[in-house]
Amino acid sequence: MAFTKAPNVAQYQGANWSNLKKRVPNCTPAGAQRIAMRDPSITFFFYCRDPINLRAKGSFNRGERNRAIVKAALRHGYSQAAIATHLGLHHSSVSKVIKQKVSHDSRFKT
C-alpha cells in the first residue's frame, strides 16, 4: 500500500477517534509508515513534530485561539487558509493574528 502525504490535515479533539489504532511517541514519519505497512487495518497516519490540541470549532477563547493560530502556522507549517477553514474564520483574520504576533515578537525582527 502506498501512502500519500496530505499537508494541513488534522482531526478535532471532539471528533470520532474510534478508528485510532495506536500512538507511537518519538516516531519518525518513516517509522510510522513502516508500522502502518505491517498492519493492513491502518489506512492513514498523523505525524506531528509537536503536540497541538485542536478542539471543536468555537471552543477557543480569543487568546488561546490566537496562540493556536500562531503555533499552527509558524511551528507546524499549516497554511493560513487551512487554519481559517479549520477554525471557521476568514483568512484575513488569521493573517492579522499572525502579523500581530510577528510584529510584537523580537525573534522575527531583522
Phi, psi and omega per residue, in radians:
M1 nan 2.289 3.105
A2 -1.650 2.492 3.100
F3 -1.895 2.475 3.123
T4 -1.994 2.314 3.114
K5 -1.264 2.248 3.106
A6 -2.146 1.712 -3.105
P7 -1.213 2.768 3.052
N8 1.081 0.699 3.111
V9 -1.972 2.364 3.112
A10 -2.613 2.785 3.072
Q11 -2.103 2.287 -3.111
Y12 -1.126 2.653 3.081
Q13 -1.020 -0.711 -3.100
G14 -1.446 0.040 -3.128
A15 -1.274 2.979 3.096
N16 -1.357 1.884 -3.127
W17 -1.727 0.307 -3.098
S18 -1.122 -0.307 3.120
N19 -1.498 0.002 3.136
L20 -1.163 2.176 -3.124
K21 -1.605 -0.825 -3.111
K22 -2.911 2.791 2.995
R23 -2.002 2.386 -3.136
V24 -2.248 1.723 -3.136
P25 -1.206 2.650 3.089
N26 0.993 0.722 -3.126
C27 -1.920 2.449 3.088
T28 -1.438 2.853 3.054
P29 -1.001 -0.686 3.121
A30 -1.136 -0.687 3.095
G31 -1.133 -0.717 3.098
A32 -1.105 -0.672 3.126
Q33 -1.158 -0.699 3.100
R34 -1.082 -0.736 3.108
I35 -1.083 -0.788 -3.124
A36 -1.136 -0.626 -3.133
M37 -1.165 -0.528 -3.134
R38 -1.395 -0.290 -3.092
D39 -2.116 1.806 -3.071
P40 -1.123 -0.256 3.114
S41 -1.360 -0.205 3.108
I42 -1.557 2.034 -3.106
T43 -1.796 -0.336 3.048
F44 -2.785 2.846 3.108
F45 -2.497 2.707 3.072
F46 -1.809 2.496 3.009
Y47 -2.235 2.166 3.126
C48 -2.157 2.259 3.073
R49 -1.156 -0.728 3.114
D50 -2.311 2.626 3.116
P51 -1.162 2.494 3.044
I52 -2.485 2.285 -3.081
N53 -1.764 1.909 3.128
L54 -1.774 1.862 -3.139
R55 -1.453 3.060 3.104
A56 -1.095 2.666 -3.133
K57 -0.929 2.416 3.045
G58 1.467 0.017 -3.080
S59 -1.691 -0.004 3.110
F60 -1.450 2.468 2.844
N61 -1.445 2.901 -2.981
R62 -1.038 -0.796 -3.125
G63 -1.119 -0.782 3.120
E64 -1.115 -0.733 3.128
R65 -1.068 -0.795 -3.104
N66 -1.140 -0.683 3.082
R67 -1.107 -0.705 3.123
A68 -1.157 -0.656 3.108
I69 -1.076 -0.860 -3.106
V70 -1.116 -0.747 -3.140
K71 -1.111 -0.768 -3.127
A72 -1.103 -0.697 -3.090
A73 -1.373 -0.907 -2.986
L74 -1.478 -0.580 -3.113
R75 -1.651 -0.668 -3.045
H76 -1.776 -0.181 3.050
G77 1.389 0.279 3.083
Y78 -1.197 2.540 3.098
S79 -1.291 2.711 3.112
Q80 -1.081 -0.639 3.126
A81 -1.120 -0.732 3.140
A82 -1.144 -0.721 3.114
I83 -1.104 -0.793 -3.136
A84 -1.053 -0.784 3.125
T85 -1.091 -0.778 -3.120
H86 -1.054 -0.732 -3.072
L87 -1.620 -0.071 -3.125
G88 1.256 0.581 -3.138
L89 -1.940 2.866 2.995
H90 -1.372 2.542 -3.086
H91 -1.048 -0.507 3.137
S92 -1.204 -0.518 3.086
S93 -1.159 -0.729 3.105
V94 -1.122 -0.748 3.123
S95 -1.043 -0.752 -3.137
K96 -1.119 -0.721 3.132
V97 -1.079 -0.810 -3.132
I98 -1.152 -0.777 3.136
K99 -1.055 -0.712 3.126
Q100 -1.121 -0.736 3.131
K101 -1.120 -0.791 -3.120
V102 -1.104 -0.701 -3.111
S103 -1.246 -0.395 -3.127
H104 -1.724 -0.116 -3.077
D105 -1.851 2.077 -3.070
S106 -1.121 -0.362 3.126
R107 -1.136 -0.372 -3.093
F108 -1.771 0.074 3.138
K109 -1.551 2.522 3.139
T110 -1.829 nan nan
